[in-house]
Each structure stands twice: as C-alpha cells, then as structure tokens.
Amino acid sequence: MKRWLWGLVIAVAVAVFLSPLASRWPDGLEKVAARKGFLYRAEGKQVLNAPMPDYAMPGLRNAPVSTATAGFLGTIAAFGLAFGAGRLLARRRKSR
C-alpha cells in the first residue's frame, strides 16, 4: 500500500473514531474571548454558510454519528484538495 494511502486511512480513522469524543466545552480562544468580553465581535453577517456547522451533519440526529460523518467527509475533502494541489504542482514542475 502506498504511504499516502496509509496516511489517509489513519487520518480517517482518527476523524471517525475520536471526533465523537471531543469536548463540548468551548476551546481556549473562545473561552478567553468570552471572559474578556469581545466574543460578540465574532458574530455578524455571515459571508458563507458552513456545509457542516459545528462539526455536525444536517439531518443526522444522533450526535456521535453526525460528528463522525462530518469528520470523515471533512478529512476526505481536505485530503482531496491537498492531493490535487500536490499533483498539479508536481505536473507543473515536470513540465519546466
């Protein structure tokens, strides 16, 4: 099996099996922003709608399954974009 495929399998496994175990509490930056009183500045007119808001799949009511599915799809999407960009850059480098 190719090395990149092993990396993808491990990343998907982590996203699917560990993401449902993530803390529901706000992260450090959000907590500090709330404590210092400037969290409200992050709210405003939305420019883009998130496809998976708060790492959840719209339409799936089971929270762990929803989070795992969002983790799986997000990992595959990020991998696809990075892999495609890498292939494109490698092709351009060969043509020089």
N, C-alpha and C positions, 0 to 999 in steps of 0.2 A: 504494500500500500504506500502511496506517495506521502511525503512528510506533510504537505499542506492538507491532505485529507485527514490525517491523524489530528492535526490542529483543529480542523473544523469539527470533527467528532467530539473532541474534548470540550471545545467551546460550547457546542450544542448541549452536551451532557450537563455542563455546569449551568447553563441558562435554564434548562428544563427542570433539573432536579434540585438546584439550590435557590433559584429565584423565588419559589413559594415560601422559602424560609427567611426571606429578607425582613428586616424590621419594618413595622408600620409607622414608627415614630419618624419625625422629620430629621433630615440629615443635619450635619453640623452647621452648614452655611444658612440653611433655612431657620434653624433654631436661634442663631446669633442675630439674624435679620429681624426676627420677631422680638427678641429681647431688646435690641437697640431701637426698635420702632420704625424700621424702614422696609419691612416686608410688603406693605401695601404698595410700594413703588413698582413691584414686580407685576402687579395686576394692572391691566389696561386693555386697550383694544387689541384683540387677537389678530395677528397677521396671517397665521396659518392654523388650520385645525390639525391637531395631532391624530395620526391614524390609530394609535393605541394610547390614549391618555392615561396617565398614572400607571403605566405598565399593565394595562388590563385590556382584554379583548371585548369590544362592544358585542353584546348579545350572549356572552357566556356568563351565567350567574354563579357558577362555582368559582370562588376567588382563586384557589390554588391552581386549578386547571386553566383559568383565564390568564394568570400571571405566567405560568409555564408556556402556554401557547404564544403569548406576547414575547417572551424571552426567546423562544425557538424562532419565530418569524423575524424578530429584530436581529438575531445573530446571523441568520441566513441572508438577510438583506445587507447587513454591514459587510459580511464576507463577500457577497456577490459584487458589491460596489468596489471593495478593495482589490479583489481578484481581477475584476475587469479593468480597473485603472492600471494595475500592475502589468497585465498583458498588453494593454495599449502602449504603455511607456516602453516596455521591452521591445515591442514591434517597431516603435519609432527609433529606438536606439540601434536596432539591427539595420534599419534602412539607411542610416548615416554612414 
